[in-house]
Amino acid sequence: MNVNARSKTALVVLEEVALAARRAAEQAAEKDDAFANGLLAAYVDVLTVIMEQVDVLGLDPAAIGLGGFEPYALYRLKQVTENPRRGSAAVSAPH
């Protein structure tokens, strides 16, 4: 397999991993228990690393299905899901 074909294959694999992580994180954000909270934190960490590396490499996040995606926004989704009266109140990202 030549270098170009390997690069395309790597992008396909990265896209599948990124999308699976995003789906799992979104599902965890919809639940309200300690296990789901831990999963959400782990997936946000993974997705943040992916997004950072995409940026470092100068890739378009849309190339891996994450165009316009912000991992920490999942915490806001979780807050709205848990307490709909609060609307879109900001949540500070964990440090």
Buried (B, 14 or more C-beta within 10 A) or exposed (E): EEEEEEEEEEEEEBBEBBEEBBEBBBEBBEBEEEEBBEBBBBBBBBBBEBBEEBEEEEBEBEEBEBEEBBBEBBBBBBBBEEEEEEEEEEBEEEE
